[in-house]
């Protein structure tokens, strides 16, 4: 009988442009000592973040198998990545629809028996070794060469695996309030000198429909806007949240819906597959008032916009007042409403009644003519959220986007079911805000604020 071998694989990938010059990195770690057993990285040319992340996973699993070629099914690999998309898809909780992802996921799944590999999401800060390898690979590509292990410094100051006997901390994606509440309860239990409940008892991952790509439905006893205070002085009685560590400043996403277009007051479907209308005169005035509001607040540090014209025009108006640049993020685009683009709800009911009924009943149903389902939007927004929260920790970022993306950010933060999308009102040029803390908690601070327009 083969002796069981256990290793940890940490993998990452990145793209400077998404798509843009991309690379990946992966490290195989001895879980007993935390020592790296193998490193690999590669510049892969122009690709997306997701492709680079999958390539990193494939390289890490291949390196682990190469270290123990005779272990067979006795090899156990625990993969740790900060890509929620890859972890959820490879764990089987999200279906894989993107044509570029399917063959990569199949390659990764074929390297080792599925029963030999487990997956864990970790915050970006805990994936520094692989992240540095990926950046070394991209730097090498920028200089017209490939990464070489002999010149790597990624292993410096990046302790990775935990020592035996140290329990795995409860983890969750940014915005997963159940995981955050679980860690807070564990900290409180430790302060009282009692054993913290096992991770599985603290929260459960009740999956959404397999194709949703959204966050698992979350549970947890603490309110989502409660956050631990700094530790009390030695000897003071521990009450409430007082025993948990200071979480620092959150990543704050300020969600601004674009101003009106000619289609807005007529309540016509206007997504990413339509005519891409410009702002109307009313919409331009709304954008200017939003700009005045943010200039008076003085809190916005970055501006990111959907690629659609109405958002870009709104974002530019704000950026001009704040002296900031606007970065375009394709993930923030509106849903593609297919054949319904430009129609009113009543017109869709009249022409495509059965399709509309099915769409209202299931987030997995796409609009007529090959549009985008709400489940697909949720997967896109969840991946964008994880990326933005990791990049802008402690900062305030203005996202100029659309009705469905904003409602989806809020829904995921609340752990609400997909049908919650139909129970939110979002006016043109309205402001909503979600803050994401270091423990994984999300706090919805504002929804559909239009006070700046009055």
ABEGO torsion letter per residue (X at the ends): XBBBBBBBBBBBBBBBGOBBBBBBBBBBBBAAAGBBABBBBBBAEBBBAAAAAAAAAAAAAAAAAAABAAAEAABBBBBBBABAAAAAAAAGABBBABAAAAAAAAAAAAABBAAABBBBBBBAAAAAAAAAAAAAAAAAAAAGBBBBAAABAAABGBBABBBBGBBBBBBBBBGBAAAAAAAAAAAAAAAAGBBBBBAAAABBBBBBBAAAGBBBBBBEABBAABBBBBBBBBGBBBBEAAABBBAEBBBBBBBBBBBBBAAAAAGBBBBAABAGBBBBAAAAAAAAAAAAAAAAAGABABBBBBABAAAAAAAAAAAAAAGBBBBBBAAABBBBAEAABGBBAAAAAAAAAAAAAAAAABAABBBBGGBBBAAAAAAAAAAAAAAAAAAABGBBBBBBBBAAAAAAAAAAAAGBBAAAAAABBBBBGBBBBBBBBAAGBBBBABBGBAAAAX
